[in-house]
C-alpha cells in the first residue's frame, strides 16, 4: 500500500487542481473527479445507514459494499486501473435476488421513507444513481471499464430493495405513491 496521509492539508489543491492516483493533476471540477467524488458521497451515505440499527446480515452486506465503493473510487481516480470485477457484480445480484425474494411485488411506485434507516437507504440509492450518471458521462470522454457502471447500476437496485426490507423490519412499511390524489 502507498504512503498513508500523515498531514491532512498539503496546499497543492489551492489552485483548484487535485492529484489523481496516477500522479497526474487535473481540475477539481473535472468530470473524473466528480464521478469518484460522488462514489465517495454514496459511500458516506451508506455509512449513515450503517449508523442505524440494522439486521446483522444487512449491516455486513453494506459494510462489504463500502469496501467495494472505496475500490471503485480508486478505479475511477487512477485512469486505467481495475478494481471492480464481474464477481463483485454477481455478489450484488445474488444479494438482490435473496432480499427481493421475500418482498411483495410492487404494483405502484413507493415514496422514499419507511423509517429512518429505510429513508437513509433511499438517499444513498439516489446518490448512487447520480454516481452512475456521472460515471457514464465520464465514459463518453475517457475510458471507463463497463464493470464500474454495471456495479453502480446494480448497487442502486440493491439499495432500493434494502430500503424496502428495512421499512418492513422497522415496522413502518412503505407509502405507495397515490397518483389519483388530485381531483380536478
ChimeraX attribute file (.defattr): number of C-alpha atoms within 10 A of each C-alpha:
attribute: neighborCount
match mode: 1-to-1
recipient: residues
	/A:1	3
	/A:2	4
	/A:3	5
	/A:4	6
	/A:5	8
	/A:6	6
	/A:7	6
	/A:8	6
	/A:9	8
	/A:10	8
	/A:11	7
	/A:12	11
	/A:13	14
	/A:14	8
	/A:15	9
	/A:16	10
	/A:17	14
	/A:18	18
	/A:19	16
	/A:20	17
	/A:21	14
	/A:22	11
	/A:23	9
	/A:24	10
	/A:25	13
	/A:26	16
	/A:27	15
	/A:28	16
	/A:29	11
	/A:30	12
	/A:31	18
	/A:32	25
	/A:33	22
	/A:34	17
	/A:35	23
	/A:36	23
	/A:37	18
	/A:38	22
	/A:39	29
	/A:40	21
	/A:41	18
	/A:42	25
	/A:43	24
	/A:44	16
	/A:45	22
	/A:46	25
	/A:47	17
	/A:48	16
	/A:49	23
	/A:50	18
	/A:51	12
	/A:52	13
	/A:53	12
	/A:54	16
	/A:55	11
	/A:56	9
	/A:57	9
	/A:58	16
	/A:59	16
	/A:60	13
	/A:61	13
	/A:62	20
	/A:63	16
	/A:64	11
	/A:65	17
	/A:66	20
	/A:67	12
	/A:68	17
	/A:69	25
	/A:70	16
	/A:71	16
	/A:72	25
	/A:73	22
	/A:74	20
	/A:75	20
	/A:76	28
	/A:77	19
	/A:78	17
	/A:79	17
	/A:80	12
	/A:81	15
	/A:82	16
	/A:83	17
	/A:84	22
	/A:85	15
	/A:86	13
	/A:87	10
	/A:88	14
	/A:89	19
	/A:90	13
	/A:91	13
	/A:92	19
	/A:93	17
	/A:94	12
	/A:95	17
	/A:96	19
	/A:97	13
	/A:98	11
	/A:99	16
	/A:100	17
	/A:101	10
	/A:102	9
	/A:103	12
	/A:104	8
	/A:105	8
	/A:106	8
	/A:107	7
	/A:108	11
	/A:109	12
	/A:110	14
	/A:111	13
	/A:112	20
	/A:113	21
	/A:114	25
	/A:115	19
	/A:116	18
	/A:117	24
	/A:118	30
	/A:119	19
	/A:120	23
	/A:121	31
	/A:122	26
	/A:123	22
	/A:124	26
	/A:125	26
	/A:126	16
	/A:127	22
	/A:128	27
	/A:129	21
	/A:130	19
	/A:131	25
	/A:132	25
	/A:133	17
	/A:134	22
	/A:135	27
	/A:136	17
	/A:137	15
	/A:138	19
	/A:139	17
	/A:140	10
	/A:141	10
	/A:142	14
	/A:143	11
	/A:144	21
	/A:145	19
	/A:146	14
	/A:147	18
	/A:148	24
	/A:149	20
	/A:150	15
	/A:151	23
	/A:152	24
	/A:153	18
	/A:154	20
	/A:155	23
	/A:156	23
	/A:157	18
	/A:158	23
	/A:159	23
	/A:160	22
	/A:161	22
	/A:162	23
	/A:163	28
	/A:164	25
	/A:165	21
	/A:166	26
	/A:167	23
	/A:168	16
	/A:169	16
	/A:170	15
	/A:171	10
	/A:172	14
	/A:173	16
	/A:174	20
	/A:175	14
	/A:176	13
	/A:177	12
	/A:178	11
	/A:179	8
	/A:180	6
	/A:181	7
	/A:182	6
	/A:183	4
	/A:184	3
